[in-house]
Amino acid sequence: MKHTIAVKPIDETTFEVTVNGRVTTTHIVTLSGDYYQKLTGGKHTPGELIKKSFEFLLEREPNTSILRSFGLPVIGRYFPEYERVMKLFK
């Protein structure tokens, strides 16, 4: 199933993510500047990192299983390979 992911900034560290698939879901995601730098080295926008993170999640679970509100580092607790995969995005 192909999903459409829309990322909308709420403020500097908070984003609203809408995933359109069979079911549409909305998520609130926080991202600190330090974690953003760690994963991207500043080479991509925070929105691009969040979109890539949701693509990563959607390869592993349906959008209805993704937490409705979370900080981006939480992904690594469920999927230990997350940071390594995101750093390849640098």
Backbone as CSV, one residue per row, in Angstrom:
resi,resn,N_x,N_y,N_z,CA_x,CA_y,CA_z,C_x,C_y,C_z
1,MET,0.841,-1.194,0.000,0.000,0.000,0.000,0.875,1.243,0.000
2,LYS,0.598,2.148,-0.894,1.347,3.393,-0.991,0.699,4.441,-0.082
3,HIS,1.529,5.120,0.672,1.048,6.156,1.576,1.533,7.522,1.100
4,THR,0.764,8.538,1.410,1.185,9.910,1.199,1.459,10.500,2.577
5,ILE,2.619,11.130,2.726,3.029,11.679,4.021,3.148,13.196,3.884
6,ALA,2.428,13.932,4.711,2.520,15.391,4.727,3.023,15.825,6.099
7,VAL,4.064,16.670,6.091,4.657,17.156,7.335,4.437,18.667,7.406
8,LYS,3.813,19.113,8.488,3.537,20.536,8.665,4.139,20.994,9.990
9,PRO,5.056,21.986,9.938,5.629,22.495,11.189,4.570,23.214,12.028
10,ILE,4.595,22.947,13.328,3.733,23.670,14.267,4.569,24.769,14.920
11,ASP,5.789,24.403,15.315,6.775,25.378,15.790,8.159,24.802,15.460
12,GLU,9.211,25.340,16.071,10.569,24.905,15.708,10.846,23.432,15.974
13,THR,10.190,22.862,16.971,10.506,21.484,17.352,9.321,20.524,17.250
14,THR,8.159,21.018,16.857,6.955,20.190,16.821,6.351,20.193,15.417
15,PHE,5.973,19.013,14.959,5.451,18.853,13.607,4.182,18.008,13.630
16,GLU,3.259,18.353,12.746,2.069,17.539,12.551,2.300,16.716,11.284
17,VAL,2.130,15.411,11.409,2.344,14.508,10.277,1.021,13.817,9.967
18,THR,0.603,13.938,8.702,-0.614,13.259,8.257,-0.210,12.166,7.283
19,VAL,-0.662,10.960,7.551,-0.369,9.816,6.679,-1.687,9.377,6.053
20,ASN,-1.754,9.495,4.726,-2.938,9.051,3.994,-2.672,7.683,3.409
21,GLY,-3.468,6.737,3.809,-3.396,5.378,3.293,-4.807,4.852,3.237
22,ARG,-4.994,3.595,3.510,-6.346,3.046,3.595,-7.123,3.812,4.667
23,VAL,-6.420,4.134,5.763,-6.957,4.961,6.842,-6.023,6.157,6.982
24,THR,-6.569,7.356,7.180,-5.740,8.545,7.382,-5.488,8.718,8.869
25,THR,-4.205,8.931,9.213,-3.845,9.146,10.619,-3.074,10.456,10.740
26,THR,-3.148,11.047,11.926,-2.423,12.280,12.211,-1.571,12.048,13.447
27,HIS,-0.336,12.553,13.395,0.638,12.328,14.461,1.298,13.662,14.808
28,ILE,1.630,13.838,16.069,2.400,14.998,16.524,3.781,14.477,16.909
29,VAL,4.807,15.042,16.263,6.176,14.561,16.451,7.055,15.718,16.903
30,THR,7.886,15.459,17.911,8.845,16.481,18.338,10.256,16.053,17.934
31,LEU,11.061,17.056,17.633,12.435,16.838,17.167,13.319,17.937,17.724
32,SER,14.275,17.571,18.574,15.202,18.574,19.121,16.269,18.908,18.080
33,GLY,16.832,20.084,18.211,17.901,20.502,17.301,19.109,19.587,17.371
34,ASP,19.450,19.132,18.572,20.611,18.242,18.734,20.398,16.915,18.025
35,TYR,19.217,16.335,18.168,18.931,15.042,17.545,18.877,15.193,16.018
36,TYR,18.306,16.298,15.568,18.268,16.603,14.130,19.693,16.646,13.567
37,GLN,20.592,17.357,14.251,21.989,17.456,13.788,22.671,16.090,13.807
38,LYS,22.411,15.311,14.852,23.025,13.991,14.983,22.679,13.109,13.785
39,LEU,21.412,13.162,13.355,20.983,12.267,12.282,21.237,12.793,10.880
40,THR,21.240,14.121,10.706,21.349,14.656,9.341,22.607,15.475,9.091
41,GLY,23.268,15.901,10.155,24.403,16.800,9.966,23.980,18.114,9.324
42,GLY,22.691,18.428,9.385,22.180,19.662,8.803,22.011,19.603,7.291
43,LYS,22.176,18.440,6.705,22.126,18.312,5.241,20.701,18.240,4.687
44,HIS,19.729,18.018,5.546,18.327,17.956,5.132,17.508,18.787,6.100
45,THR,16.331,19.183,5.697,15.475,19.951,6.603,14.878,19.017,7.660
46,PRO,14.449,19.575,8.788,13.764,18.743,9.779,12.552,18.022,9.175
47,GLY,11.810,18.709,8.322,10.649,18.094,7.678,11.030,16.887,6.832
48,GLU,12.155,16.988,6.121,12.622,15.853,5.309,13.010,14.671,6.190
49,LEU,13.653,14.956,7.325,14.024,13.891,8.254,12.777,13.200,8.801
50,ILE,11.790,13.978,9.168,10.561,13.387,9.711,9.848,12.564,8.647
51,LYS,9.786,13.073,7.430,9.148,12.308,6.353,9.891,10.993,6.127
52,LYS,11.223,11.047,6.089,12.030,9.839,5.901,11.814,8.872,7.073
53,SER,11.670,9.417,8.267,11.421,8.584,9.447,10.080,7.867,9.334
54,PHE,9.077,8.553,8.819,7.771,7.906,8.634,7.833,6.866,7.517
55,GLU,8.608,7.118,6.473,8.781,6.092,5.435,9.411,4.843,6.053
56,PHE,10.397,5.053,6.924,11.045,3.956,7.648,10.003,3.172,8.457
57,LEU,9.177,3.898,9.213,8.165,3.242,10.041,7.150,2.475,9.196
58,LEU,6.721,3.071,8.093,5.687,2.450,7.259,6.176,1.192,6.550
59,GLU,7.494,1.042,6.436,8.047,-0.205,5.891,7.931,-1.336,6.915
60,ARG,7.698,-0.976,8.184,7.718,-1.943,9.276,6.366,-2.158,9.967
61,GLU,5.456,-1.193,9.811,4.154,-1.308,10.475,3.140,-0.415,9.771
62,PRO,1.841,-0.724,9.950,0.812,0.135,9.344,0.742,1.481,10.065
63,ASN,0.284,2.507,9.350,0.204,3.834,9.963,-0.713,3.853,11.182
64,THR,-1.667,2.941,11.235,-2.570,2.898,12.395,-1.865,2.382,13.650
65,SER,-0.675,1.780,13.497,0.093,1.292,14.650,1.125,2.311,15.144
66,ILE,1.355,3.363,14.381,2.344,4.380,14.764,1.742,5.238,15.879
67,LEU,2.543,5.501,16.906,2.092,6.327,18.028,1.528,7.654,17.527
68,ARG,0.520,8.157,18.193,-0.115,9.416,17.775,0.716,10.639,18.147
69,SER,1.549,10.493,19.174,2.376,11.604,19.624,3.665,11.028,20.206
70,PHE,4.811,11.490,19.695,6.082,10.965,20.185,7.241,11.864,19.776
71,GLY,8.351,11.713,20.493,9.595,12.358,20.121,10.345,11.432,19.177
72,LEU,10.999,11.969,18.169,11.653,11.139,17.155,12.603,10.083,17.732
73,PRO,13.362,10.362,18.817,14.262,9.334,19.348,13.555,8.056,19.809
74,VAL,12.253,8.121,20.068,11.498,6.950,20.518,11.543,5.826,19.467
75,ILE,11.642,6.193,18.198,11.654,5.178,17.133,12.766,4.158,17.374
76,GLY,13.929,4.637,17.825,15.068,3.753,18.074,14.830,2.729,19.171
77,ARG,13.891,3.012,20.080,13.567,2.043,21.136,12.821,0.842,20.567
78,TYR,12.025,1.088,19.556,11.255,0.015,18.922,12.024,-0.654,17.784
79,PHE,12.845,0.145,17.096,13.603,-0.351,15.941,15.060,0.082,16.096
80,PRO,15.899,-0.770,16.700,17.280,-0.393,17.000,18.094,0.061,15.786
81,GLU,17.703,-0.344,14.595,18.453,0.041,13.389,18.106,1.447,12.901
82,TYR,17.131,2.106,13.519,16.631,3.399,13.043,17.724,4.446,12.842
83,GLU,18.524,4.708,13.884,19.530,5.770,13.764,20.556,5.446,12.683
84,ARG,20.963,4.189,12.604,21.932,3.798,11.576,21.357,4.040,10.180
85,VAL,20.112,3.670,9.970,19.466,3.861,8.668,19.321,5.356,8.375
86,MET,18.930,6.151,9.344,18.750,7.595,9.108,20.090,8.279,8.843
87,LYS,21.159,7.809,9.482,22.462,8.434,9.243,22.942,8.176,7.819
88,LEU,22.475,7.112,7.184,22.809,6.860,5.777,22.172,7.915,4.877
89,PHE,21.162,8.556,5.388,20.437,9.622,4.680,21.271,10.900,4.611
90,LYS,22.311,10.999,5.456,23.155,12.215,5.524,23.638,12.618,4.168
